Amino acid sequence: MWQAFRNGSVYDLRSGDAMADDPHGGHPWGPERSVRARIVCWLLLDGPPALSGRVSSLKLSGLQITDVLDLAGGEIVPYAELKHCRFEKEILLPEAKFTTLRLVNCSIPRVEAARLHTEGDLHLPRCRIHNGMRLTDAQIGTDLLINQAVIYRDRRGNSIMGDGLSVGQDLQAEMMESHGQLSLRGAKVGVSFSLRGSKLANPYGQRALNAPQMTVERTLYMTPAALGDPPMTSGTTPPRGTRVQRFECQGGIRLDDGRFGDAVDLAQARFTLENDQEVSLRRVQTPELRFLGEAPQRGKVILSGAKVVTLIDKSTSWPGPGGLQMGGFSYESLVPQGSFPLSRRLSWVAAATAEYNPEPYEKLAAVLRNGGEDADAREVLLAKQRRRRETLPLAAKLWGFAQDWTVAYGYRPGRAALWMAVLWAVSAVAFSRADHPAIKPGEHPNWNPALFSLDLLLPVINLGQDSYWQLRGGWQWFAAILILLGWVLATTVAAGATRLLRRN
């Protein structure tokens, strides 16, 4: 091993038997494959000089490292790569400094790496960490790679404690299994954070992913990964017929106050929640939210205060009444995937407002109007009035029903025009039988009941009929009612025409 370090070559003690060499299996490894952790530390901290023309590096494969590997506070210059190794006890790396550290397919009791600093990558793919990993305030210069790792919880219920973690480029945790809380409060990722095909489960606590105030410069992926050899991840499109593994989360997710530079992608994501658990996106800011997963059967989806430019969603992705909150949710455009009729969109808004709240209706109407769907926008505002009517006292409800039945609260001006035509026809027939003495004999036009009715119905416009004839008794009351109805209906028609002209 000493010579391999000086030579920069791999020191490999594997037997060639896949079962016997499996670091996660139960096959015992004897002393012939064991090395003391103190010797590994000695090589990394103060190893011998490299051979002429070589670069010293520690590359171990198939070894069992006994005792605690303690590099706390150390500055490690050589490249370190340990593959298919077993660690008897925990790895201590607090405040250590590495160029690059790679632990591949290793069995590790625990990793303590608070305030770890690497100039390059930190890789832990396919590792099994049995008592959690601490990366609090660690600074990873380029990539943090934990693809296909299996990480179990520590005594506090955390699988990974990464609060304040900083990753210069990508944080890849694809097809990872997390058994406990994955905590990334205030973490910063320089490019993208990928959880493609991963499974997060925390049956012991409230949340499986706790990452408020996270900043990701590009995209957060909670999407499927294609199963194969090797697995196809990182956005690769799998061939037709390839089996995929979707992102699954058993437990709550908290991404409150997060900032995501490109998108939050939840395509085909599956959330299994208890009644008191949430997929919380409060005050999240991102240009694009792809809410395309399965609707959770229990728990809640919270979008209160979130700001999104484009919302891409499916009608089947949203929970039902009581499972959605989006007070103050702001979005500028809607891009539905598949069939998403307006009736389902109105149910989406209703599901988010257990008690009447005009804001979601007005926001949806504004987005539809800006997208050129003025008729749908009026339907949304009509639905808002009908929802508001449910909260009114009895007298106001009755008046609301009358407004809805007659003119649809003014949002269907065609209905008002139809009522005007009906009233005109009825009143013309009625006035043809009315007694109508002239106010000034000899100074009046010929009696025309149709024009007289239209003159009463149309406000402002004077057709030269109503000011020449005098009605008596009940006909006076009939004319007064006709004038009032004319004002109401004409105002409704005018308001509808004004909205149409303003839109054009």
VMD Tcl script that draws the C-alpha trace (Angstrom):
set ca {
  {0.00 0.00 0.00}
  {2.90 2.30 0.81}
  {4.46 1.69 -2.60}
  {1.09 2.06 -4.39}
  {0.69 5.47 -2.72}
  {4.13 6.61 -3.98}
  {3.38 5.18 -7.41}
  {-0.18 6.62 -7.64}
  {-1.59 3.19 -8.46}
  {-4.51 1.20 -7.02}
  {-3.91 -1.09 -4.05}
  {-6.56 -3.78 -4.65}
  {-7.19 -6.66 -2.21}
  {-10.37 -8.03 -3.78}
  {-10.54 -11.80 -4.25}
  {-12.51 -11.84 -7.49}
  {-15.54 -13.50 -5.88}
  {-18.41 -10.99 -6.22}
  {-20.24 -12.25 -3.11}
  {-17.14 -12.35 -0.94}
  {-16.02 -8.92 -2.14}
  {-19.37 -7.23 -1.51}
  {-18.64 -4.62 1.19}
  {-22.33 -4.65 2.20}
  {-22.61 -8.44 2.44}
  {-22.19 -10.69 5.43}
  {-19.04 -12.45 4.26}
  {-16.28 -11.78 6.84}
  {-13.04 -10.16 5.77}
  {-9.96 -11.41 7.63}
  {-6.87 -9.56 8.80}
  {-5.20 -10.12 5.42}
  {-7.60 -7.49 4.01}
  {-7.48 -5.12 6.99}
  {-5.50 -1.94 7.49}
  {-5.43 0.33 10.50}
  {-7.13 3.72 10.03}
  {-4.05 5.36 11.60}
  {-1.91 4.22 8.66}
  {-4.38 5.61 6.13}
  {-4.36 8.94 7.98}
  {-0.55 8.91 8.06}
  {-0.38 8.44 4.28}
  {-2.89 11.20 3.61}
  {-1.46 13.74 6.05}
  {2.29 13.06 5.85}
  {2.90 10.35 3.30}
  {6.20 9.59 1.55}
  {7.19 11.53 -1.57}
  {6.04 10.31 -4.96}
  {8.33 8.29 -7.15}
  {10.07 10.15 -9.91}
  {7.60 10.99 -12.65}
  {4.59 9.96 -10.55}
  {1.89 11.71 -8.54}
  {1.23 10.29 -5.10}
  {-2.39 9.35 -4.41}
  {-4.28 6.95 -2.17}
  {-6.34 4.50 -4.23}
  {-7.65 1.56 -2.23}
  {-10.06 -1.16 -3.29}
  {-11.51 -4.04 -1.28}
  {-9.91 -3.15 2.09}
  {-11.31 -3.23 5.58}
  {-10.27 -0.18 7.58}
  {-10.26 -0.78 11.31}
  {-10.73 1.81 14.07}
  {-11.86 5.39 13.54}
  {-10.57 7.19 10.45}
  {-9.88 10.56 12.07}
  {-8.79 13.37 9.75}
  {-10.49 16.19 11.65}
  {-8.84 19.53 10.98}
  {-6.30 17.99 8.61}
  {-5.17 19.34 5.26}
  {-5.03 16.49 2.78}
  {-3.22 17.22 -0.49}
  {-3.09 13.78 -2.21}
  {-6.00 12.58 -4.27}
  {-8.01 10.03 -2.23}
  {-10.21 7.33 -3.74}
  {-11.49 4.34 -1.78}
  {-13.67 1.79 -3.59}
  {-15.54 -1.28 -2.31}
  {-14.12 -0.79 1.20}
  {-15.51 -1.52 4.64}
  {-15.05 0.90 7.48}
  {-15.20 -0.66 10.92}
  {-16.00 2.65 12.62}
  {-17.03 6.17 11.69}
  {-15.14 8.59 9.48}
  {-14.28 11.92 11.13}
  {-13.66 14.80 8.71}
  {-14.75 17.98 10.58}
  {-12.95 21.07 9.28}
  {-10.70 18.92 7.09}
  {-9.48 20.22 3.72}
  {-9.30 17.99 0.64}
  {-8.66 18.49 -3.02}
  {-11.00 15.63 -4.04}
  {-12.39 12.78 -1.95}
  {-14.08 9.77 -3.52}
  {-15.67 6.97 -1.48}
  {-17.34 4.57 -3.94}
  {-19.55 1.62 -2.94}
  {-18.25 1.59 0.64}
  {-19.91 0.44 3.84}
  {-19.56 3.20 6.45}
  {-21.03 3.36 9.97}
  {-21.17 7.19 9.98}
  {-19.61 10.23 8.30}
  {-18.91 13.30 10.43}
  {-17.89 16.10 8.04}
  {-19.13 19.40 9.47}
  {-17.33 22.38 7.87}
  {-15.48 20.06 5.49}
  {-13.83 21.92 2.62}
  {-12.96 20.43 -0.76}
  {-11.49 22.23 -3.74}
  {-12.92 19.59 -6.07}
  {-15.56 16.88 -5.70}
  {-16.94 14.89 -2.82}
  {-18.23 11.56 -4.16}
  {-20.09 8.91 -2.17}
  {-21.96 6.92 -4.86}
  {-23.46 3.54 -3.94}
  {-22.22 3.88 -0.36}
  {-24.22 2.61 2.58}
  {-24.02 4.86 5.61}
  {-25.68 3.22 8.58}
  {-25.91 6.04 11.13}
  {-26.31 9.17 9.07}
  {-23.98 11.75 7.62}
  {-23.24 15.26 8.83}
  {-22.26 17.90 6.26}
  {-23.27 20.99 8.20}
  {-21.68 24.15 6.71}
  {-19.48 22.02 4.44}
  {-18.08 23.69 1.30}
  {-17.77 21.49 -1.78}
  {-15.79 23.19 -4.54}
  {-17.42 21.46 -7.51}
  {-19.83 18.47 -7.31}
  {-21.36 16.54 -4.44}
  {-22.29 13.11 -5.76}
  {-24.30 10.63 -3.67}
  {-26.06 8.73 -6.45}
  {-27.52 5.35 -5.44}
  {-26.34 5.79 -1.86}
  {-28.39 4.27 0.97}
  {-28.31 6.42 4.09}
  {-29.97 5.49 7.36}
  {-30.88 7.85 10.19}
  {-28.78 8.83 13.14}
  {-30.01 8.91 16.73}
  {-31.70 12.27 16.06}
  {-33.63 10.95 13.07}
  {-31.52 12.64 10.36}
  {-30.13 10.74 7.40}
  {-28.13 13.71 6.10}
  {-27.64 16.84 8.17}
  {-26.54 19.37 5.57}
  {-27.71 22.71 6.94}
  {-25.66 25.55 5.45}
  {-24.07 23.21 2.87}
  {-22.51 24.95 -0.14}
  {-21.92 23.09 -3.44}
  {-20.09 24.91 -6.23}
  {-21.75 23.05 -9.09}
  {-24.17 20.07 -9.03}
  {-25.63 18.22 -6.09}
  {-26.53 14.82 -7.52}
  {-28.50 12.49 -5.29}
  {-30.08 10.35 -7.98}
  {-31.67 6.99 -7.11}
  {-30.63 7.57 -3.52}
  {-32.44 6.06 -0.55}
  {-32.80 8.26 2.50}
  {-34.24 6.65 5.65}
  {-34.73 9.62 7.94}
  {-34.86 13.38 7.53}
  {-32.75 14.91 4.76}
  {-32.04 18.36 6.17}
  {-30.63 21.05 3.86}
  {-31.71 24.28 5.52}
  {-30.10 27.29 3.87}
  {-28.08 25.12 1.47}
  {-26.68 26.67 -1.73}
  {-26.17 24.78 -4.98}
  {-24.28 26.49 -7.81}
  {-25.98 24.64 -10.69}
  {-28.68 21.96 -10.24}
  {-29.96 19.71 -7.46}
  {-31.08 16.32 -8.79}
  {-33.16 13.80 -6.86}
  {-34.14 11.81 -9.95}
  {-35.47 8.39 -9.06}
  {-34.69 8.81 -5.36}
  {-36.73 7.50 -2.47}
  {-37.02 9.61 0.66}
  {-38.74 8.07 3.66}
  {-39.08 9.31 7.21}
  {-41.76 7.35 9.07}
  {-40.20 8.52 12.34}
  {-40.80 12.28 11.94}
  {-42.72 15.05 10.23}
  {-40.57 15.61 7.14}
  {-38.52 13.52 4.76}
  {-36.93 16.62 3.17}
  {-36.44 19.79 5.19}
  {-34.83 22.44 2.98}
  {-36.18 25.94 3.70}
  {-34.27 28.94 2.31}
  {-32.44 26.75 -0.18}
  {-30.87 28.42 -3.21}
  {-30.40 26.44 -6.44}
  {-29.06 28.48 -9.35}
  {-30.67 26.25 -11.99}
  {-33.21 23.45 -11.44}
  {-34.45 21.18 -8.67}
  {-35.35 17.78 -10.15}
  {-37.74 15.37 -8.42}
  {-38.33 13.32 -11.56}
  {-37.90 9.70 -12.76}
  {-34.63 7.97 -13.60}
  {-34.37 5.12 -16.09}
  {-33.33 1.75 -14.70}
  {-30.56 0.07 -16.62}
  {-26.89 -0.77 -16.45}
  {-25.76 1.87 -15.81}
  {-28.85 3.79 -14.73}
  {-29.74 6.64 -17.08}
  {-29.98 9.82 -15.08}
  {-29.07 13.50 -15.44}
  {-31.82 14.23 -17.92}
  {-31.03 11.49 -20.44}
  {-34.07 10.40 -22.43}
  {-34.43 6.61 -22.07}
  {-35.25 4.37 -25.04}
  {-38.87 3.37 -25.51}
  {-39.90 0.58 -23.17}
  {-37.20 1.30 -20.57}
  {-38.41 0.84 -17.01}
  {-38.15 4.00 -14.97}
  {-38.02 4.64 -11.26}
  {-39.93 7.70 -10.19}
  {-39.12 10.03 -7.33}
  {-41.00 8.95 -4.21}
  {-41.30 10.66 -0.88}
  {-42.86 9.19 2.24}
  {-43.17 12.14 4.58}
  {-43.45 15.90 4.31}
  {-41.35 18.20 2.15}
  {-40.46 21.74 3.13}
  {-38.96 24.10 0.54}
  {-40.21 27.35 2.07}
  {-38.54 30.59 0.93}
  {-36.45 28.69 -1.63}
  {-34.97 30.35 -4.72}
  {-34.64 28.26 -7.88}
  {-33.13 29.97 -10.91}
  {-34.73 27.88 -13.68}
  {-37.40 25.51 -12.41}
  {-38.79 23.14 -9.80}
  {-39.62 19.93 -11.67}
  {-42.00 17.43 -10.02}
  {-42.81 15.32 -13.08}
  {-44.31 11.94 -12.02}
  {-43.32 12.56 -8.39}
  {-45.23 10.53 -5.81}
  {-45.89 11.87 -2.31}
  {-47.20 9.70 0.50}
  {-48.30 11.94 3.35}
  {-50.08 11.65 6.65}
  {-52.97 14.00 7.40}
  {-50.72 16.46 9.26}
  {-47.90 16.48 6.67}
  {-47.32 18.91 3.81}
  {-45.60 19.49 0.52}
  {-44.76 23.05 1.48}
  {-43.66 25.56 -1.17}
  {-44.44 28.71 0.81}
  {-42.91 31.87 -0.71}
  {-40.87 29.84 -3.22}
  {-39.62 31.85 -6.20}
  {-38.89 30.20 -9.55}
  {-39.51 30.99 -13.22}
  {-41.17 27.61 -13.78}
  {-43.03 25.16 -11.56}
  {-43.72 21.79 -13.20}
  {-46.37 20.29 -10.93}
  {-46.89 17.07 -12.86}
  {-46.80 14.35 -10.19}
  {-49.49 12.26 -8.57}
  {-52.01 13.99 -6.34}
  {-51.31 13.08 -2.70}
  {-54.21 11.21 -1.15}
  {-53.71 12.83 2.26}
  {-51.89 15.83 3.65}
  {-51.68 19.24 1.99}
  {-49.92 21.06 -0.82}
  {-49.08 24.61 0.24}
  {-48.27 27.33 -2.31}
  {-49.05 30.36 -0.18}
  {-46.99 33.39 -1.18}
  {-45.10 31.52 -3.92}
  {-44.11 33.46 -7.05}
  {-43.96 31.58 -10.34}
  {-43.77 32.89 -13.89}
  {-45.06 29.73 -15.63}
  {-47.13 27.03 -13.96}
  {-47.08 23.73 -15.87}
  {-49.57 21.30 -14.34}
  {-52.04 18.46 -14.83}
  {-55.59 18.28 -13.58}
  {-54.80 14.96 -11.87}
  {-51.83 16.35 -9.95}
  {-53.71 18.55 -7.50}
  {-55.33 17.36 -4.26}
  {-59.02 17.79 -3.60}
  {-60.85 20.22 -1.29}
  {-58.98 20.90 1.93}
  {-55.71 19.58 0.51}
  {-54.53 22.75 -1.24}
  {-53.66 26.23 -0.01}
  {-52.50 29.02 -2.30}
  {-53.28 32.35 -0.69}
  {-51.02 34.94 -2.29}
  {-49.83 32.46 -4.93}
  {-48.68 34.44 -7.96}
  {-48.27 33.08 -11.49}
  {-48.22 34.79 -14.88}
  {-49.11 32.00 -17.31}
  {-50.64 28.53 -17.27}
  {-49.46 25.63 -19.44}
  {-51.72 22.63 -18.72}
  {-50.55 19.18 -19.76}
  {-53.34 17.00 -21.12}
  {-57.01 17.79 -20.68}
  {-57.63 20.55 -18.14}
  {-61.10 22.03 -18.83}
  {-62.20 25.23 -17.16}
  {-64.58 23.32 -14.87}
  {-61.60 21.40 -13.43}
  {-59.63 24.63 -13.12}
  {-62.49 26.15 -11.12}
  {-62.52 23.05 -8.91}
  {-58.76 23.62 -8.43}
  {-59.45 27.14 -7.14}
  {-62.36 25.97 -4.99}
  {-60.17 23.25 -3.43}
  {-57.77 25.97 -2.28}
  {-60.45 28.13 -0.65}
  {-62.28 26.28 2.09}
  {-63.64 29.70 3.05}
  {-64.49 32.28 0.40}
  {-61.46 34.21 -0.79}
  {-61.70 36.33 -3.97}
  {-57.94 36.47 -4.60}
  {-57.41 33.05 -6.30}
  {-60.38 33.67 -8.60}
  {-59.20 37.14 -9.56}
  {-55.66 35.89 -10.18}
  {-56.87 33.09 -12.42}
  {-59.15 35.47 -14.32}
  {-56.29 37.93 -14.86}
  {-53.99 35.19 -16.19}
  {-56.69 33.89 -18.56}
  {-57.48 37.39 -19.78}
  {-53.81 38.14 -20.41}
  {-53.64 34.91 -22.40}
  {-56.51 36.01 -24.65}
  {-59.17 33.79 -23.06}
  {-61.61 36.54 -22.15}
  {-64.70 34.32 -22.11}
  {-63.05 31.91 -19.66}
  {-61.98 34.85 -17.51}
  {-65.61 36.00 -17.26}
  {-66.67 32.49 -16.28}
  {-64.10 32.53 -13.46}
  {-65.37 35.88 -12.17}
  {-68.93 34.57 -12.37}
  {-67.86 31.55 -10.31}
  {-66.33 33.99 -7.80}
  {-69.68 35.78 -7.40}
  {-71.52 32.50 -6.96}
  {-69.02 31.40 -4.32}
  {-69.38 34.76 -2.56}
  {-73.17 34.38 -2.59}
  {-72.85 31.36 -0.28}
  {-71.49 33.62 2.48}
  {-74.29 36.24 2.28}
  {-77.43 36.53 4.43}
  {-80.72 35.23 3.07}
  {-82.00 38.48 1.52}
  {-78.69 39.10 -0.25}
  {-78.65 35.48 -1.43}
  {-82.11 35.87 -2.99}
  {-80.99 39.05 -4.75}
  {-77.87 37.24 -5.89}
  {-79.92 34.38 -7.34}
  {-82.03 36.94 -9.22}
  {-78.91 38.62 -10.63}
  {-77.43 35.27 -11.58}
  {-80.58 33.99 -13.27}
  {-81.28 37.15 -15.19}
  {-77.92 38.66 -16.21}
  {-75.31 36.26 -14.67}
  {-73.97 39.12 -12.55}
  {-73.21 41.01 -15.76}
  {-70.60 38.53 -16.99}
  {-72.83 37.22 -19.76}
  {-73.99 40.39 -21.55}
  {-75.66 38.33 -24.25}
  {-78.19 37.13 -21.70}
  {-78.98 40.76 -20.78}
  {-79.50 41.62 -24.46}
  {-81.85 38.64 -24.78}
  {-83.86 39.82 -21.76}
  {-84.10 43.29 -23.31}
  {-85.44 41.76 -26.53}
  {-88.01 39.72 -24.59}
  {-89.10 42.76 -22.54}
  {-89.35 44.83 -25.69}
  {-91.57 42.29 -27.38}
  {-93.81 41.81 -24.31}
  {-94.13 45.54 -23.61}
  {-94.84 46.33 -27.26}
  {-97.74 43.87 -27.26}
  {-98.94 45.22 -23.90}
  {-98.80 48.89 -24.91}
  {-100.71 48.17 -28.08}
  {-103.75 47.74 -25.80}
  {-103.02 50.61 -23.44}
  {-105.02 53.85 -23.26}
  {-102.59 56.57 -24.38}
  {-104.07 60.10 -24.56}
  {-101.73 62.73 -25.94}
  {-100.24 65.25 -23.56}
  {-100.77 68.02 -26.15}
  {-103.47 67.20 -28.70}
  {-102.35 67.88 -32.22}
  {-98.67 67.99 -31.27}
  {-97.65 64.34 -31.27}
  {-96.35 61.73 -33.70}
  {-98.33 58.67 -34.65}
  {-98.71 56.13 -31.86}
  {-96.21 53.28 -32.20}
  {-96.23 50.85 -29.24}
  {-92.98 49.17 -30.36}
  {-91.06 52.46 -30.53}
  {-92.72 53.65 -27.29}
  {-91.54 50.48 -25.49}
  {-88.02 50.83 -26.91}
  {-87.91 54.49 -25.86}
  {-88.68 53.46 -22.28}
  {-86.21 50.55 -22.27}
  {-83.22 52.40 -23.69}
  {-81.81 54.97 -21.27}
  {-80.29 58.24 -22.53}
  {-81.45 57.65 -26.14}
  {-84.63 59.61 -27.08}
  {-86.71 58.09 -29.88}
  {-89.36 60.81 -29.65}
  {-92.23 58.75 -28.22}
  {-92.41 58.67 -24.42}
  {-92.62 62.46 -23.97}
  {-95.82 62.81 -26.08}
  {-98.14 60.29 -24.48}
  {-99.70 60.06 -21.06}
  {-100.36 56.72 -19.31}
  {-102.79 56.23 -16.44}
  {-103.23 53.76 -13.56}
  {-101.32 50.51 -13.70}
  {-99.78 51.40 -17.05}
  {-97.75 54.10 -15.30}
  {-96.31 51.53 -12.89}
  {-95.63 49.18 -15.78}
  {-93.73 51.93 -17.61}
  {-91.71 52.82 -14.49}
  {-90.68 49.18 -13.97}
  {-89.75 48.98 -17.63}
  {-87.51 52.04 -17.31}
  {-85.72 50.59 -14.25}
  {-85.19 47.23 -15.95}
  {-83.92 49.03 -19.02}
  {-81.29 50.85 -17.00}
  {-80.09 47.62 -15.34}
  {-79.96 45.59 -18.54}
  {-78.48 48.32 -20.71}
  {-75.77 48.96 -18.14}
  {-74.93 45.25 -18.14}
  {-74.71 45.14 -21.93}
  {-72.58 48.29 -21.99}
  {-70.20 46.89 -19.35}
  {-69.76 43.67 -21.34}
  {-69.11 45.60 -24.54}
  {-66.61 47.83 -22.75}
  {-64.67 44.80 -21.49}
  {-64.63 43.34 -24.98}
  {-63.42 46.58 -26.57}
  {-60.77 47.06 -23.88}
  {-59.51 43.51 -24.45}
  {-59.36 44.04 -28.24}
}
mol new
graphics top color blue
foreach p $ca { graphics top sphere $p radius 0.5 }
foreach p [lrange $ca 0 end-1] q [lrange $ca 1 end] { graphics top cylinder $p $q radius 0.2 }
display resetview
